[in-house]
Amino acid sequence: MTDIDTARRAIDEHVLGVMFAGYIPDFGVCETYFHLRTFVTPGITREIARGVLRDLTDKGLCHYRSGLFTEDGEVAGAGYGLTREGIATYLEFSGRERPKGMGDVWKEQQGKMQHETGYLIHKAGRGWYRPEAAGYTLNADEAGRFTHAEAVSHSHPNGPDGPRDGLTFRHQSEVQAGSNCEDALRIHELTVERNALRRGQEELSQALAAANARIETLEAQLRGAEAAADTLARLHS
């Protein structure tokens, strides 16, 4: 590709990427629309963004809607959102994998762990399920041991995406023998929360570094495109 083609593709990827923030994995669509100012950067003016969006709309990669409202019912004006073709094009440009929805995660977990056993089921405010789910106990040693499939079934009484009704499950390796279930679960929840915060900090740092690098690349590509455009203008003047 020429420098101009490379710069244009980079701008297209940026614009499509802004709209991809509205992607809903569970439905496979983008239902959020973005105002024109959302696409403007130090290297992409309002006029360039408008022209690119019109071109992407003509190609069927995004669509324009007016009369939009926020989730609070306030008037939001007009904006642009990705089509299914736009989602596919952005994923191709960026090299990203399509984010998994809850249905995908559910199927993976079911396939990997449906035969695994040794799970304890807990009901908030009641305790552990006894063997064969016959009543409750506060002592982990007296709790029943269930297969993963059984634990999932018992702890999702309203389906995979429905309310859990205070039901959770843990593998016996995560529960201290003879422990009180409330203490053990609280320790586990705090540990998971701490680890998630640490991972979140690392991911944010990596994302910031990647974003800064991407901005520098796009700015360099845009400068190259502007220089090429100036050269072409001088040749035809």
FENCOR-V551949 format. One record per residue. N is the residue number from 0. RES is the residue in three letters. PHI is phi as a letter, one per 30 degrees, with the letter a starting at -180 (none if undefined). PSI is psi in whole degrees, -180 to 180 (none if undefined). Layout:
# FENCOR-V551949
n=N res=RES phi=PHI psi=PSI
n=N res=RES phi=PHI psi=PSI
This chain:
# FENCOR-V551949
n=0 res=MET phi=none psi=151
n=1 res=THR phi=d psi=170
n=2 res=ASP phi=e psi=-37
n=3 res=ILE phi=d psi=-43
n=4 res=ASP phi=d psi=-42
n=5 res=THR phi=d psi=-44
n=6 res=ALA phi=d psi=-41
n=7 res=ARG phi=d psi=-42
n=8 res=ARG phi=d psi=-40
n=9 res=ALA phi=d psi=-40
n=10 res=ILE phi=d psi=-43
n=11 res=ASP phi=e psi=-44
n=12 res=GLU phi=d psi=-40
n=13 res=HIS phi=d psi=-48
n=14 res=VAL phi=d psi=-45
n=15 res=LEU phi=d psi=-37
n=16 res=GLY phi=d psi=-36
n=17 res=VAL phi=d psi=-46
n=18 res=MET phi=d psi=-27
n=19 res=PHE phi=d psi=-17
n=20 res=ALA phi=d psi=-19
n=21 res=GLY phi=c psi=11
n=22 res=TYR phi=d psi=136
n=23 res=ILE phi=c psi=102
n=24 res=PRO phi=e psi=-38
n=25 res=ASP phi=d psi=-23
n=26 res=PHE phi=c psi=-15
n=27 res=GLY phi=i psi=21
n=28 res=VAL phi=b psi=167
n=29 res=CYS phi=c psi=122
n=30 res=GLU phi=c psi=9
n=31 res=THR phi=c psi=140
n=32 res=TYR phi=c psi=144
n=33 res=PHE phi=c psi=134
n=34 res=HIS phi=d psi=154
n=35 res=LEU phi=e psi=-38
n=36 res=ARG phi=d psi=-21
n=37 res=THR phi=d psi=-26
n=38 res=PHE phi=c psi=-9
n=39 res=VAL phi=d psi=134
n=40 res=THR phi=b psi=173
n=41 res=PRO phi=e psi=-27
n=42 res=GLY phi=c psi=-8
n=43 res=ILE phi=b psi=107
n=44 res=THR phi=d psi=170
n=45 res=ARG phi=d psi=-39
n=46 res=GLU phi=d psi=-42
n=47 res=ILE phi=d psi=-45
n=48 res=ALA phi=d psi=-43
n=49 res=ARG phi=d psi=-43
n=50 res=GLY phi=d psi=-42
n=51 res=VAL phi=d psi=-42
n=52 res=LEU phi=d psi=-39
n=53 res=ARG phi=d psi=-41
n=54 res=ASP phi=d psi=-43
n=55 res=LEU phi=d psi=-33
n=56 res=THR phi=d psi=-44
n=57 res=ASP phi=d psi=-32
n=58 res=LYS phi=d psi=-4
n=59 res=GLY phi=i psi=16
n=60 res=LEU phi=c psi=-18
n=61 res=CYS phi=b psi=167
n=62 res=HIS phi=b psi=155
n=63 res=TYR phi=c psi=136
n=64 res=ARG phi=b psi=142
n=65 res=SER phi=c psi=173
n=66 res=GLY phi=i psi=36
n=67 res=LEU phi=d psi=156
n=68 res=PHE phi=b psi=152
n=69 res=THR phi=d psi=173
n=70 res=GLU phi=d psi=-20
n=71 res=ASP phi=c psi=5
n=72 res=GLY phi=i psi=10
n=73 res=GLU phi=d psi=146
n=74 res=VAL phi=d psi=130
n=75 res=ALA phi=c psi=2
n=76 res=GLY phi=i psi=-133
n=77 res=ALA phi=b psi=165
n=78 res=GLY phi=a psi=179
n=79 res=TYR phi=c psi=144
n=80 res=GLY phi=b psi=156
n=81 res=LEU phi=d psi=144
n=82 res=THR phi=c psi=175
n=83 res=ARG phi=d psi=-37
n=84 res=GLU phi=d psi=-36
n=85 res=GLY phi=d psi=-38
n=86 res=ILE phi=d psi=-47
n=87 res=ALA phi=d psi=-41
n=88 res=THR phi=d psi=-43
n=89 res=TYR phi=d psi=-43
n=90 res=LEU phi=d psi=-37
n=91 res=GLU phi=d psi=-46
n=92 res=PHE phi=d psi=-45
n=93 res=SER phi=d psi=-18
n=94 res=GLY phi=i psi=11
n=95 res=ARG phi=d psi=155
n=96 res=GLU phi=d psi=149
n=97 res=ARG phi=d psi=126
n=98 res=PRO phi=e psi=143
n=99 res=LYS phi=d psi=140
n=100 res=GLY phi=d psi=176
n=101 res=MET phi=d psi=-34
n=102 res=GLY phi=d psi=-40
n=103 res=ASP phi=d psi=-46
n=104 res=VAL phi=d psi=-42
n=105 res=TRP phi=e psi=-47
n=106 res=LYS phi=d psi=-41
n=107 res=GLU phi=d psi=-45
n=108 res=GLN phi=d psi=-40
n=109 res=GLN phi=d psi=-43
n=110 res=GLY phi=d psi=-37
n=111 res=LYS phi=d psi=-32
n=112 res=MET phi=b psi=12
n=113 res=GLN phi=d psi=-23
n=114 res=HIS phi=c psi=-4
n=115 res=GLU phi=d psi=144
n=116 res=THR phi=b psi=-180
n=117 res=GLY phi=j psi=27
n=118 res=TYR phi=c psi=140
n=119 res=LEU phi=c psi=141
n=120 res=ILE phi=c psi=134
n=121 res=HIS phi=b psi=138
n=122 res=LYS phi=c psi=120
n=123 res=ALA phi=e psi=130
n=124 res=GLY phi=i psi=-3
n=125 res=ARG phi=b psi=-48
n=126 res=GLY phi=k psi=-164
n=127 res=TRP phi=d psi=148
n=128 res=TYR phi=d psi=136
n=129 res=ARG phi=d psi=170
n=130 res=PRO phi=e psi=141
n=131 res=GLU phi=i psi=21
n=132 res=ALA phi=h psi=34
n=133 res=ALA phi=c psi=82
n=134 res=GLY phi=j psi=-170
n=135 res=TYR phi=b psi=160
n=136 res=THR phi=b psi=149
n=137 res=LEU phi=d psi=-10
n=138 res=ASN phi=c psi=122
n=139 res=ALA phi=d psi=-31
n=140 res=ASP phi=d psi=-26
n=141 res=GLU phi=c psi=-4
n=142 res=ALA phi=d psi=154
n=143 res=GLY phi=d psi=156
n=144 res=ARG phi=c psi=129
n=145 res=PHE phi=b psi=157
n=146 res=THR phi=d psi=165
n=147 res=HIS phi=d psi=-42
n=148 res=ALA phi=d psi=-40
n=149 res=GLU phi=d psi=-43
n=150 res=ALA phi=d psi=-42
n=151 res=VAL phi=d psi=-45
n=152 res=SER phi=d psi=-48
n=153 res=HIS phi=d psi=-37
n=154 res=SER phi=d psi=1
n=155 res=HIS phi=b psi=66
n=156 res=PRO phi=d psi=-18
n=157 res=ASN phi=c psi=25
n=158 res=GLY phi=j psi=169
n=159 res=PRO phi=d psi=-29
n=160 res=ASP phi=c psi=3
n=161 res=GLY phi=d psi=175
n=162 res=PRO phi=e psi=142
n=163 res=ARG phi=d psi=-12
n=164 res=ASP phi=h psi=37
n=165 res=GLY phi=i psi=13
n=166 res=LEU phi=c psi=133
n=167 res=THR phi=b psi=170
n=168 res=PHE phi=b psi=152
n=169 res=ARG phi=b psi=148
n=170 res=HIS phi=d psi=149
n=171 res=GLN phi=d psi=-25
n=172 res=SER phi=d psi=-17
n=173 res=GLU phi=c psi=-1
n=174 res=VAL phi=c psi=125
n=175 res=GLN phi=d psi=133
n=176 res=ALA phi=e psi=136
n=177 res=GLY phi=i psi=5
n=178 res=SER phi=d psi=158
n=179 res=ASN phi=d psi=132
n=180 res=CYS phi=d psi=-36
n=181 res=GLU phi=d psi=-43
n=182 res=ASP phi=d psi=-45
n=183 res=ALA phi=d psi=-43
n=184 res=LEU phi=d psi=-38
n=185 res=ARG phi=d psi=-41
n=186 res=ILE phi=d psi=-44
n=187 res=HIS phi=d psi=-45
n=188 res=GLU phi=d psi=-41
n=189 res=LEU phi=d psi=-38
n=190 res=THR phi=d psi=-45
n=191 res=VAL phi=d psi=-43
n=192 res=GLU phi=d psi=-43
n=193 res=ARG phi=d psi=-46
n=194 res=ASN phi=d psi=-38
n=195 res=ALA phi=d psi=-40
n=196 res=LEU phi=d psi=-40
n=197 res=ARG phi=d psi=-44
n=198 res=ARG phi=d psi=-39
n=199 res=GLY phi=d psi=-40
n=200 res=GLN phi=d psi=-44
n=201 res=GLU phi=d psi=-42
n=202 res=GLU phi=d psi=-39
n=203 res=LEU phi=d psi=-40
n=204 res=SER phi=d psi=-43
n=205 res=GLN phi=d psi=-41
n=206 res=ALA phi=d psi=-39
n=207 res=LEU phi=d psi=-43
n=208 res=ALA phi=d psi=-42
n=209 res=ALA phi=d psi=-40
n=210 res=ALA phi=d psi=-43
n=211 res=ASN phi=d psi=-40
n=212 res=ALA phi=d psi=-40
n=213 res=ARG phi=d psi=-40
n=214 res=ILE phi=d psi=-43
n=215 res=GLU phi=d psi=-41
n=216 res=THR phi=d psi=-46
n=217 res=LEU phi=d psi=-40
n=218 res=GLU phi=d psi=-40
n=219 res=ALA phi=d psi=-42
n=220 res=GLN phi=d psi=-39
n=221 res=LEU phi=d psi=-40
n=222 res=ARG phi=d psi=-38
n=223 res=GLY phi=d psi=-40
n=224 res=ALA phi=d psi=-40
n=225 res=GLU phi=d psi=-39
n=226 res=ALA phi=d psi=-41
n=227 res=ALA phi=d psi=-39
n=228 res=ALA phi=d psi=-41
n=229 res=ASP phi=d psi=-41
n=230 res=THR phi=d psi=-46
n=231 res=LEU phi=d psi=-40
n=232 res=ALA phi=d psi=-41
n=233 res=ARG phi=d psi=-36
n=234 res=LEU phi=d psi=-32
n=235 res=HIS phi=c psi=-1
n=236 res=SER phi=d psi=none
